[in-house]
Amino acid sequence: MIAGPAQAGWRDRHEVYGVPEDDMLKMRGGPGIGFSVIVGLPNGTVLRVQSCQSTGGTRWCKVALDRAPGLKGYVSAAYLREM
């Protein structure tokens, strides 16, 4: 697969893991719990990471869904693992 302009600058793929079975990782509109939830992501969801930053003691990563790169937001890095 050839990366198009929408994927320029996006790093390796990561997957969501460690989220309790009855919950989902919240993708938010910004790097912090004060931002609105865009979508919930179950374990196994594949994301591309653009950048990460620490805010309020939590490391937040700007991500895009691997299968829907137009869907972007921020997730806690604690629930990501590199593939």
LINJO-V166063 format. One record per backbone hydrogen bond with DSSP energy under -0.5 kcal/mol. NH is the residue of the N-H (numbers start at 0). CO is the residue of the C=O. E is the energy in kcal/mol with one decimal. If there is no record, write none. Layout:
nh-><NH,NH>
co-><CO,CO>
e-><E,E>
//
This chain:
nh-><6,7,9,10,13,14,15,16,22,24,26,26,27,27,28,31,34,37,38,40,43,44,46,47,48,49,50,52,54,57,59,59,60,61,62,62,63,64,64,65,70,71,72,73,74,76,78,79,80,82>
co-><3,4,6,48,46,80,44,78,19,40,24,38,25,73,35,29,31,26,26,24,15,41,13,63,11,61,61,59,57,54,52,57,74,50,60,72,47,67,70,45,67,69,62,27,60,58,75,76,14,12>
e-><-1.7,-1.1,-2.1,-3.4,-2.9,-2.7,-2.2,-2.0,-2.3,-2.9,-0.6,-3.0,-0.6,-3.1,-2.2,-1.9,-1.5,-3.8,-1.1,-2.9,-3.3,-1.8,-3.4,-2.8,-1.2,-3.1,-0.9,-2.8,-3.1,-1.6,-3.5,-0.7,-2.9,-3.0,-0.6,-3.2,-1.9,-0.7,-2.0,-2.3,-2.7,-0.9,-2.2,-2.5,-2.0,-3.4,-1.6,-1.7,-1.7,-2.3>
//
